[in-house]
Amino acid sequence: MGKVALPGFHHSPRLRAVFHQTGPDMKKILLVAVLALLGWLLFWPVPIDPVAWEPPEAPGLEGRYAENDRLKDVELLARGTGTGGEDVLVDDDGHIYTGYADGRVVRLEPDGGKPDLLARTGGRPLGLDFDPQGRLIIADGYRGLLRIEDSGAVTVLATEANDRPFGFTNNVAVADDGLIYFTDASSKFGPERQARDDILEHRGHGRLLRHNPDTGETRVLLRDLQFANGVALTPDQDAVLVAETGNYAILRYHLKGEREGEHEVLIENLPGLPDNIRSDGEDTIWIALYAPRNPALDALAPWPFLRKMAFRLPQALQPQPAPHAFVLGLTPGGEISHNLQYKGPDSYHPITGVAQHDNRLYLGSLTHEALAVYELPEEETP
């Protein structure tokens, strides 16, 4: 067996001096400690089994994605009411709805005041939408697809499909006919690990599903998705859109016409990680980008073994999302219509939910203690 080379040893005179001045017992202890550390980084069991893949080269933040400070002066709402209003929904009267990390679903006045507790799901409410009767449909990360009745009771609509339980019920969009489209982000990794594990593994555990509340049937529309996230119906409801966070893409699944049941990529190679998406009902699909693309994460994509090593590092040493507020507007045809950003530790980030009401964009965040609102300038109002 050859000599063991200690990383950085030959390039550090101070480290060499300390090592040579140390007694034989201490040298052995140091050597064992280094070997133990290397063994842990190389071989300690981890819950992910990564697969190699080749991400497209990330587009620069220039041109249609050029950096700007439009989200610098957002107004914070409902500060202190709760943490982690991941998605946000606004009714015709301007009331705001969101679900917090402690399981509460609340309705707020248009100014963010007077929180009214609607229900406690007993899990982690994430995406939300209204059904045709005005009841809230909730994608709860732990409990599945839920409905909040007028009485405040919580009804469980679905917890599995094709004999596979939901692992991470994430976002939801309800059609005018009452059919509910929603995502199971990952059947393997649940909300307690957030999206990190699924994205690092990249084996496609996500699904797009449809639930019929009249029959109780839940059908899988798409499977093997890379962290299936936001869901939105196109303005004419002839297709449903789903965000593939791990592939930096938005897919379109056709619901009507000659292509019914088929799907394609609506937009790919986004400059960030798409989270929740929502249609304004007219001509804009709003996309909340959790953070810009991480160069280190992309660089590790072809190397499963290195991704395992990165996973074993303390979380603070793993690739981190940048503090960057980022929202894109998309036409139904897949063209960028709006580019809203602000980079910096004082930005409202990460943005995970977005909804438009009149000329205001309401923003939600998985971790922030407040919601936010951005006034769309006249030239930016669709």
N, C-alpha and C positions, 0 to 999 in steps of 0.2 A: 504494500500500500504506500503511495507517494505522500509527500508532505501536504499538509492542509494549508491552503493560502487564505489568510484572513483578509476579508474585504477592506481595502484602504490602508492596510497595515504598512506596506512598503512606501506609502506616500505620506505617512504621518510620523515625523521625527519624534514628536512628543509621545505618541502611542508606543513607538519602538522603545523609547527610553523608559517609559513606565513599565513595559513588559519585561525588559532586560534587568531592571532594578528590582523586580518582584521575585520573591523566593520561589523555589520549585513547587511547593504546594499551591501557592496562589496562582502560578502559571497554569497548573492543571485545572484549577477551578475556573479560571478565565476561559481556557480552551473548551472545557465541558460546557460552559455557559454559551459560548459562541456556537458550538456544534448543536446544542439543544435549540437555540434560536433558529439556526438554519433548518434543523429537522422539523421544527414547528411550521416554519414558512413553507417548507417543501411538501410535507406529508400529513399534517394534521387534518383529520376528516372534516369536510365541510358539506353543507346541505345542497350545494349547487353542483351540477354536472355540465359544465359549459360545452358548447359546440362552437367550432370555428365559423366565422362568417366575415364577409368583406363589406363594410359600410361604404356607401358612396362618399366621395370627398366632400366635406362640409362646405356649403356656400359661405363666402365671406359676408360679414355684416356691412354690405355695400350695395349700391344699386337699389333694387326693390326692397332689400332688407337693411338698408343703411341705418346705422345707429342714429338715434335722436333722443330728445328729452321730453317728448310729449306726455309721458306718464309721470313727470317729475312732481307736479303739483296736484296729485289726486287728493280728494277729500276723504278722510277716514270717517267711517260710520260705525256706530254700535261698539265703540271701543270699550272693552271691559265686559261686554255682555257674554262673551264666550270665546273660546280659542278653536281655530280650525274650521271656519265656515268654508268648506272645500268647494262647494258649488253654491250658486246663488240663482234665485228665481224671482221674477217680479210680476205681479198681477196687473190687470188693466187699470186699477186705481193707484198703482205705484207702491203698494205694500211689498216688502222684501221678505223672502223666505230663505232660510238656510238651516243646515244641520251642523251641530258642534261635536267636538271630539268626545264630550261626555255623554253623548247619546240624545241630547235634546234637539228637537226640531222646533224652530220659533218663527213667528211672524213679527216683522218690525214695521213701524211707520215709515213713510217715504224718506224721512230725515234720519232713519236709523234708531229712533227712540221707541220707548214703550214696548219692549219685547213681550210678546204674548206666547207662552208655552203651549204648543199644540199637542205634543206627545213626547214621550221618551221611548226610543226604539229598543233600548237594552243592548244596543250594539254600536256601530259606527255609521251614522247616516252620511252618505256621500252624495251621489247625484239625485236630483229631484225634478219632477215635472207634474203638471196637472192632468188629470183625466178629463173626459168630456163632462163629467158631473161636477168638476171643480175640486175633487179630492186630490190630495197629494199622494203621488206614487214615489216611493223612496227606494233607491239602490243602497242597501245597507251592507257594508263590507263583510260583516259577520253573519247577519241573520238572513240575507237573501233579498228577494223582491218583496216589498211591503206596500201596504196601502193604509193611510190614516183616514179613518172614518170620521164623519161629521161629529160623532160623539167623543172623538179623541182616542178611541180604541185603535190598536194597531193590528191589522190583519196580515198574516203571512200569505202571499200569493204563490210563491215558488221558492224552492231551495235546491232544486236539482234539475237536470235535463239529461235524457238518455242514460239514466242510472249513474250519472256522475254529479256529485254535489258541487255547488258553487263554492269556489275557494275565496273569491274576492269580488263580490258584486259591486260594480263601480259606478256606472252612469246609466241614464234612462231618458227616453224620449217617447211620448205618447202621441199616437196618431189620432186624427179626428174620428176615426171609426172605433176608437177605444183599444186597439191593439198596442201592446207595450213592447218597445224595442229596448234592449238593455245589454250590458256587457258583463261577462265574468272575466275580469282582467287576467286572472291566473288561477287555474285549478290546483296548482301546487303550492304557491306562496300566498299567504294571507296578508291582511292589512298591517299586522304587527311588524312585518318586515318591509312594508311599503312596496315600492316598485323595484327597489335596488336588486334584490336577489333574482327576480324573474328576468330583468334586463341583462344582468351579468351572465345568466345562464343561456338565454337566447334560444330556448328550445320550443317556443311557441305553445304556451299553455292557455292562451286566451280564446274566448268565444264571443260571438255576437249571437244574441238569442231574441226570440219573439214569444211573448206570452199573450194568450187569449183569455181575458178574465171571465168571459162568458162560459167557456168550455173547460177552463183550467189547464189547457194544453200549453206546454212550453216546447218550442221547437228550436233547434240549433240551425242558424242560417250560415254561419262561417265558423270554422275551427282553426286551430294551429296558428292563431294570431300572436304577434309579439307584444304582449301586454296590451290587450284590448281596453281602451280607455273611453274617451268621450263619444257620445252618440247624438246625432241630430238628424231630423228629417229635412229633406229639401223643401223649399217653399211650396211646391205643388204636391209634395208627398208622394212622388213617384219613385223615390229612392231613399235609402237610409245611409247616412255617412257614419263611419267609425274611425276613431283615431288609433293607429298602431304606434304607441309610444316608442317601443323598442326598434321600430323600423323607420322612424321619423317621417311617417306618411299618414295620409287620410285615404281610406278606401270608400268606394261607392257601390252599394248593393242595390240592384234594381228590383223594385216591387211590382212594377206594372209593365205592360207592353211586350214587345217581341223578346226583349232581353230579361224578362222576369226570372229571377233566381240567379242571374249572372252578376259578377262583380269585376271591378277593375280599380286601379289606383287613380284617384282623383288628383292628388298632388303628392310628390315624393321629394325626398332629400330636403326636408324642411331644415331651417337653421337652428332649431331647438327641439325640445321634447314635447310633443303635443299632448295636452291633458284634456280637460273637458272642452266640448264644442257645443255651440248653440246657434240655431238659425234665428234671424230677426223676423222671419215669416215673409220677407219680401225679396231682398236680393243680396243679403250678406250672411255668410256663415262665419261666426266669430270663433277663433281658436285661441285658447289660453295656452301659452308655452311655459312649461314649468321652469325652464332655464335654457340658455343657449347650449348647443352641442359642446361636449367636453372632449378636447383633443386627446387626452390620456385614455378616456374610455373607448374612443374610436380606434386608437392605436393598439389597444389590447384585444380588439375584436377577433383578429385571426389567431390568437394565442390562448387557447383554453387553459393551459397549465399556468400561464402568467395571471390569468383572471382568477384562478384559484388562490394564487399567492396574494393577489391584491385583496381578495376577500378576507384572508387571514390577518391582514394588517388591522390595527386599531382603526375604527371608523374615521377618525380625524385625519388619518394618513391616506385614506382611499380617495379616489377622484370625487371632488365635491362640486355641487352645482354653484354657479356664479350668482352673486346677488344682482339680479337683473330682471326688471319688470318687462314683460314681453307679451304683446297681444297682436295677432294678425287678423285681418278681415279678408274673406275669400268670397269670390263670386260663385254662384252655383256651378259655373263651368270650370272652376279651379284656378282662376286668376287672382293674384294678390290685389286687393282693393284698398287695404289699410295696413299701415305698419306703425305700431305704437310701442315705444320703448322708453326705458330710463335705466341706466346702469349705475350701480353704487350701493353701498351698505344702507343708505337712507331710502332706498327704493321700496315700494310695496311689492314684496316678493316672498315666496314664489307665487305667481298667479296661477290658480288651478281652475277657476270658474269665471265665466263672463256671460252677461246677459244685457241686452239693450232694451230700454224703455224710453220712448220718445228720443230725445237727443242725449241721453245719458247712458253710459256704460257702467254697470255694476260689476264689481270684481270680488271674487272670493279667493281664499288662500288656505291651503292645507294646514299651515302652521301659524298664521298670523293671528293676533288677538283682536283684529278689527276687519270689517269689510271696507271697500273703497268704492268711490264713484269718480268717473272721468266725464267731463262735459265735452261732448263731441263738437268741435267747431263747425260752423255752417258748411264749410267746404268739405268736411269729412262726413257729414250726415248723409247716409244713403237716401 
